[in-house]
Amino acid sequence: MIAILLFFSFIFLILMGIPVAISVGLSSIIVLAIGDVSLVLFPQRLFAGIDSFPLIAVPFFILAGDLMAEGKMSKLIVNFAETIFGFMRGGLWIISVMASAFFAAISGSGGATTAAIGTPLIPELKSRNYDPEFSAALIACSGGIGVVIPPSVPMVLYALIANESIARLFLNGFIPGLMMAAALIFMALRKANKENYPRGNKVAMNQIISSFKSSIWGLMTPIIILGGIFSGYFTPSEAAVIAVDWALFVSLFIYRDKNLKDIFRIFTKSVTTSSLIMLLIGTAQVFSWVLANWNIPVMITTAILSISDNRYIILLFVNIILLIAGVFMETASIVIILTPIFLGLMTQIGVDPIHFGIIMTIALAIGMSTPPVAINLYIASSISGYSIEKISRQALPLILILIMVLLLVTYLPLFIPLIF
């Protein structure tokens, strides 16, 4: 009864248009009140939920991504990619995906990746007569790689909830992220060859070297962030702070493309985003306490196992739920709400929690391009000027091939152990 009330009230509030963080909190309060639990527990659990040192990584990775998305750093990375891949048929589409994959190793955010790569490239793709709607869809779908290749805000949230290593999650994000990039490049090349797009001009080696030198400060960013984490010099939380310091240093003193007014505006934007996420984390901690107190995850696990105890079928079922959730909810909400529900089930059927974290991250990356709640599509739409409906139609085959990548990552490690 409590489980039905909790989920029914949450879904009802969401359908009423109430923000997810408020819906999570109100549905928890309703259950606490009916369950005769003191409502003092709500603020206690809420503040306990955000009183965590590793959570420092979330606002700082968001801020670092926003700082790097605006200005010369992203543009110079795009220019460097063009000198290497621009000669190929459909080269600018390949550049879009490769630049997104590289920026993913800097930002940790799908929205920031889409904005950083889409802002310089979508107008350029239009001017060179590339299909503008497909271009916007490709950049939106490529933006999802931003949360799969580390650093990744959703991975940080999952690791904290699942009590797993952030570094291990980051380490296991590279191969799936590159698989997503390869799948999108395949689709871009297929369309370019089918429609006989012209090849670009080959670039001389001295131009490649010059472009590399110009972009070296941006190219060093993932080396500093990820190299420091994996070598043990600093933790992921410390890495997030260092990423902000590096972005400020490069912007203010190397490229000199920002002034204090720009920095203040970006800080304000990042604080707003981070505040919403932290509120969601706090209310979700109360939601998780309600789930645990009334043994709801155990009930759900028992119900699913009564249908089938085949882990391949259960994984397919969970993937479907994650993909559907991605259609209606934003990424952080899904991680915080669904991780406590499914983690015990995954452990019971023999799936490594790190493996499940990667599965969830990829499913949510796909959700960033599936309307109506599709942050990457909205960003691509605002940059390109094309409607969500038009871009969504072009995104459908790209989403389908990314789902194939999701299934490969879901099932392949069960037969061929990877890093997990």
Secondary structure, 3 states (H helix, E strand, C coil): CHHHHHHHHHHHHHHCCCCHHHHHHHHHHHHHHHCCCCCCHHHHHHHHHHCCHHHHHHHHHHHHHHHHHCCHHHHHHHHHHHHHHCCCECHHHHHHHHHHHHHHHHHCCHHHHHHHHHHHHHHHHHHCCCCHHHHHHHHHHHHHHHHCCCCCHHHHHHHHHHCCCHHHHHHCCHHHHHHHHHHHHHHHHHHHHHCCCCECCCCCHHHHHHHHHHHHHHHHHHHHHHHHHHHCCCCHHHHHHHHHHHHHHHHHHHCCCCCHHHHHHHHHHHHHHHHHHHHHHHHHHHHHHHHHHCCHHHHHHHHHHHHCCCHHHHHHHHHHHHHHHHHHCCHHHHHHHHHHHHHHHHHHCCCCHHHHHHHHHHHHHHHCCCCCCCHHHHHHHHHHCCCHHHHHHHHHHHHHHHHHHHHHHHHHHHHCCCCC
